[in-house]
Amino acid sequence: MELWRLLYPLRTYLIVSGTLEKPNVMTADWVIPLSFQPELVGIGIGKKRYTYELIKRGKEFVIAVPDFKLLKDVWIAGTRSGRSVDKRELLSLTFTKSKKVKVPSIEECLANIECRVVNEIETGDHTLFVGEIVDVSFKEKVFGEGKPNVKAADFILHVAGNEFTSDKGERKFA
């Protein structure tokens, strides 16, 4: 048994790298709040991933928070490599200019967290990229009250493989 599976289901995010002219996006569950002061977040990225290369090179990333309506795009972003295909042609996502990083944000997402890499920790076949949060944008109806309005959101939870559920209990296979 893969013991890490005992930690699932986990919230699913989109990790954006690259530039507005040539964006890349991948699906990731391994996103971790690390510090309030300074505001730090970690993302675990496999060393063989194209996203790994882009973050190593650019030292920036955006964590985009999708909702359940974006499940098809989330699945495509997680199963196709930007190294071999331009994901913009496959996805129905709108990449927009971020406020403080060169990496774009995703308009359709509930939130976009702009980060600059301040540390990298080797963890076996993955690297934990530690990002300092330099700006955020979010949908007021979901995050405007200081805590998530879970009635207004429909967060994606990854169960295993191609099975997902939402915080509203809906289950789907991508």
BELGISUL-V874155 format. One record per run of one state. SS is the DSSP state (@ for helix, = for strand, . for the rest). FROM is the first residue (numbers start at 0). TO is the last residue. Records with the same first field share a line. If there is no record, write none. Layout:
BEGIN
SS: FROM-TO ; FROM-TO
END
This chain:
BEGIN
.: 0-1 ; 7-8 ; 11-11 ; 18-21 ; 28-29 ; 35-38 ; 46-48 ; 58-58 ; 65-65 ; 79-85 ; 89-93 ; 96-103 ; 106-109 ; 123-124 ; 138-138 ; 143-153 ; 160-161 ; 166-169 ; 173-173
@: 2-6 ; 49-57 ; 67-78 ; 86-88 ; 139-142
=: 9-10 ; 12-17 ; 22-27 ; 30-34 ; 39-45 ; 59-64 ; 66-66 ; 94-95 ; 104-105 ; 110-122 ; 125-137 ; 154-159 ; 162-165 ; 170-172
END
